[in-house]
Amino acid sequence: MTSKELLYVEDALGHENFMKTCCKKTSTDLTDGALSQYMCELEKKHNEIFDMFLNLL
């Protein structure tokens, strides 16, 4: 993997980690159960994407 590709993967990992954090915080702040559940699902999806990028390393 080139250094440029490594920088891209590291950047993508940072973005996915940020999205996981945002989804988790939002799901706990919401009072609507359906929306909260949807945010939990998004958190799981971003966690899967994070793991996929991490496996590239």
Backbone as CSV, one residue per row, in Angstrom:
resi,resn,N_x,N_y,N_z,CA_x,CA_y,CA_z,C_x,C_y,C_z
1,MET,0.861,-1.174,0.000,0.000,0.000,0.000,0.901,1.228,0.000
2,THR,0.579,2.161,-0.883,1.378,3.383,-0.947,1.035,4.292,0.224
3,SER,1.884,5.269,0.455,1.641,6.194,1.566,0.367,7.002,1.330
4,LYS,0.084,7.318,0.071,-1.137,8.070,-0.245,-2.375,7.227,0.058
5,GLU,-2.326,5.954,-0.299,-3.445,5.057,-0.009,-3.613,4.882,1.498
6,LEU,-2.523,4.785,2.207,-2.577,4.658,3.667,-3.223,5.889,4.291
7,LEU,-2.875,7.071,3.796,-3.491,8.301,4.296,-4.991,8.305,4.040
8,TYR,-5.403,7.804,2.867,-6.824,7.733,2.555,-7.545,6.807,3.533
9,VAL,-6.979,5.642,3.798,-7.610,4.681,4.711,-7.676,5.261,6.116
10,GLU,-6.601,5.920,6.561,-6.613,6.530,7.894,-7.681,7.617,7.985
11,ASP,-7.822,8.396,6.923,-8.845,9.446,6.892,-10.237,8.831,6.935
12,ALA,-10.445,7.772,6.165,-11.744,7.095,6.153,-12.059,6.503,7.524
13,LEU,-11.057,5.945,8.192,-11.263,5.406,9.546,-11.693,6.510,10.503
14,GLY,-11.073,7.667,10.382,-11.451,8.795,11.229,-12.882,9.242,10.993
15,HIS,-13.280,9.291,9.727,-14.651,9.689,9.400,-15.668,8.676,9.927
16,GLU,-15.375,7.404,9.742,-16.307,6.375,10.216,-16.386,6.372,11.742
17,ASN,-15.269,6.598,12.406,-15.281,6.667,13.867,-16.121,7.850,14.339
18,PHE,-15.995,8.983,13.646,-16.791,10.165,13.977,-18.278,9.885,13.785
19,MET,-18.629,9.211,12.684,-20.033,8.893,12.424,-20.587,7.924,13.465
20,LYS,-19.790,6.948,13.880,-20.236,6.030,14.937,-20.540,6.802,16.210
21,THR,-19.644,7.711,16.574,-19.816,8.501,17.787,-21.063,9.374,17.705
22,CYS,-21.257,10.022,16.551,-22.436,10.883,16.369,-23.729,10.084,16.444
23,CYS,-23.747,8.932,15.799,-24.955,8.103,15.804,-25.275,7.621,17.215
24,LYS,-24.242,7.224,17.952,-24.458,6.729,19.316,-25.014,7.834,20.211
25,LYS,-24.411,9.024,20.130,-24.876,10.145,20.952,-26.301,10.542,20.576
26,THR,-26.571,10.604,19.285,-27.899,11.000,18.827,-28.956,9.993,19.256
27,SER,-28.623,8.703,19.187,-29.606,7.680,19.568,-29.977,7.785,21.043
28,THR,-29.029,8.190,21.877,-29.343,8.327,23.302,-30.089,9.627,23.592
29,ASP,-29.902,10.640,22.736,-30.563,11.937,22.954,-32.001,11.972,22.439
30,LEU,-32.332,11.111,21.489,-33.669,11.137,20.891,-34.715,10.550,21.841
31,THR,-35.898,11.135,21.801,-36.993,10.615,22.617,-37.915,9.708,21.801
32,ASP,-37.886,9.844,20.487,-38.687,8.995,19.608,-38.000,7.636,19.483
33,GLY,-38.686,6.587,19.888,-38.111,5.256,19.902,-37.704,4.746,18.533
34,ALA,-38.519,5.033,17.532,-38.219,4.560,16.182,-36.970,5.237,15.622
35,LEU,-36.871,6.547,15.833,-35.689,7.263,15.369,-34.439,6.824,16.124
36,SER,-34.595,6.599,17.404,-33.471,6.135,18.217,-32.984,4.774,17.727
37,GLN,-33.918,3.880,17.416,-33.563,2.561,16.897,-32.856,2.678,15.551
38,TYR,-33.342,3.585,14.697,-32.724,3.793,13.396,-31.281,4.276,13.562
39,MET,-31.051,5.175,14.509,-29.696,5.668,14.751,-28.790,4.550,15.264
40,CYS,-29.332,3.649,16.049,-28.553,2.488,16.504,-28.164,1.610,15.317
41,GLU,-29.081,1.441,14.367,-28.781,0.669,13.170,-27.689,1.347,12.343
42,LEU,-27.766,2.682,12.235,-26.727,3.418,11.519,-25.373,3.280,12.210
43,GLU,-25.389,3.300,13.540,-24.138,3.118,14.288,-23.518,1.763,13.961
44,LYS,-24.340,0.724,13.919,-23.844,-0.613,13.585,-23.279,-0.647,12.171
45,LYS,-23.969,0.010,11.230,-23.503,0.038,9.844,-22.151,0.736,9.739
46,HIS,-22.005,1.868,10.431,-20.732,2.585,10.400,-19.635,1.774,11.092
47,ASN,-20.001,1.003,12.080,-19.027,0.129,12.726,-18.545,-0.950,11.749
48,GLU,-19.463,-1.497,10.961,-19.096,-2.496,9.949,-18.160,-1.888,8.903
49,ILE,-18.474,-0.681,8.458,-17.632,-0.007,7.465,-16.256,0.283,8.062
50,PHE,-16.221,0.721,9.322,-14.962,0.965,10.016,-14.116,-0.308,10.025
51,ASP,-14.746,-1.427,10.366,-14.021,-2.709,10.415,-13.508,-3.104,9.033
52,MET,-14.284,-2.820,7.989,-13.836,-3.140,6.622,-12.593,-2.346,6.259
53,PHE,-12.594,-1.053,6.579,-11.412,-0.246,6.320,-10.229,-0.715,7.163
54,LEU,-10.474,-1.063,8.397,-9.406,-1.516,9.278,-8.782,-2.810,8.755
55,ASN,-9.582,-3.659,8.161,-9.059,-4.909,7.613,-8.169,-4.677,6.393
56,LEU,-8.236,-3.507,5.785,-7.339,-3.187,4.676,-5.898,-3.033,5.137
57,LEU,-5.745,-2.702,6.405,-4.392,-2.512,6.946,-3.886,-3.850,7.358
